[in-house]
Amino acid sequence: MISLVRQVALLAAAAVLSWWLFLWSPEPLIAPAPHDRTAPPAVVTPRLELARPATPPAAEEIEAVVAPEAPPPPEVGAPEGSEDAALPAVAHAEPEPEPAAENSRPSSEELMEDDDLIADANREFTGELRHGFATVLLAAPEEQLDIARFFGEELVLVPREALDPDADRPHYFRLSADGAPRVETVGDRPPLERYRQYRDLFDYEYARLPAALRELRRSVLTRSEIYVFAALIPAREWAVVVGRRREALAASGREVDDVRRFVLRYERRADSGFDVRVEEIVFSDGTRFHPNSERAEEA
């Protein structure tokens, strides 16, 4: 009897446990809010980031975009029947372009034939005409041979022994003036007294000099044994320098006594000739004048 009661109690307990686990659901403590069907959907704003190149583009890769010129507005006429319609049309004549001013600037060939400039060049060479300023000439190494041919310069390498009055056989080296340039040995003393101005070819990068000039340089291997390796400037070429200095000084409105230094550069012309252009005038008070930009600035 006791065993039967025990079995019935166990079955009842198992039934209650099964109902509690699988069938019973408690009420929520917080009721869910009712769904608002009138609320707008959420809007998500995307975050935009500009893509930047890893490295800035090179200047030559940037092309300027120029907007095309806008066409002129159409001509509006007076409507038919208005008082303005009966008025005669006024012709608007386009102004005629002014004729280009003739270039009165003399060429380098004309300056080389100017007797007054050549006389002043010779006076500077002899020291009769002295100035308180320096003259600096700039040129590309590759153009030294062409400049010499155009102006009639002598390209020479003079050993120091050539200046020795007791030398038995003085000699120097030069490039031939005619035909293909070749190194010549001249059995005489160099005519340096005729040339007081020259471009020192040691100032230029050797590898950029024309091949003929590099061969001339190798005529004497030891640098200490060389007196001068240079392009000797004749008076007619210096006359061009004098003429261009005067033009630039006149444009500056200053006096020659105010000048500390002229800086000039050889420039190749379109016809294969050469000219000399003043790049800068440096004055004693520290100001600088650039003839091409027509402006003065402090040093």
URMOTA-V606344 format. One record per helix or strand of 3 or more residues. SS is the DSSP state (h for helix, s for strand). FROM is the first residue (numbers start at 1). TO is the last residue. If there is no record, write none. Layout:
ss=[SS,SS]
from=[FROM,FROM]
to=[TO,TO]
//
This chain:
ss=[h,h,h,h,h,s,h,s,h,s,s,h,s,h,h,h,h,s,h,h,s,s,s,s]
from=[2,59,83,108,115,134,141,154,160,172,183,192,197,201,206,211,223,226,235,256,259,274,287,295]
to=[22,61,86,112,126,138,151,159,163,175,186,194,200,203,208,217,225,233,252,258,268,283,290,298]
//
